[in-house]
Amino acid sequence: MSAEKRVDEDWKRRAQAEKEVDAAKAAPPAPAAPGSKPDVKPNPLFGGLVESLASQALMFMGAMRDPMGGPPQQDLHQSQAMIEMLAMLEEKTKGNLSKEEAEMIKQVLDEVRMHFVRLTQPPPPPSPKGPMMGNRK
């Protein structure tokens, strides 16, 4: 193989590698999860704050014992206030959280809300026909 041909092949290889690097730089980044930033690292203090507010909400629902040793007591107004604080925190931090933080606050908020709904909604009335199976008279 002649020296001229080797130089030509080497030049083509370098030019192709440069094109690939330029194309990778110009490509748009992959879409991030809604309400999160892909380059943000999770902060353990944020998780602690979310867990603290959720624990307070559950304590006010009577789902947890009072940390001071008293029996569980219900204060649904205070519980609702804690849930609203969590929702406000989620809204105000949207777009500034890591993917893990955004998923965590959503999951915790969903769980606490569901527990609150179970406590505050009356049970469904019994069916006038009786059980689903064997409705025959």
LINKA-V29603 format. One line per field, one symbol per residue. phi: phi as a letter, one per 20 degrees, with the letter a starting at -180 (. if undefined). burial: 1 if it has 16 or more other C-alpha atoms within 10 Angstrom, else 0. Layout:
phi = ???
burial = ???
This chain:
phi = .ffffffffffffffffffffffffefffffefgmcdfeeefdfffffffffffffffffenecfffenfffcdbfffffffffffffffffegnddfgffffffffffffffffffgfeefffffffenffemffd
burial = 00000000000000000000000000000000001111000000000001101111111111110000000000010011011111100100001111111111100110011001000000000000000000000
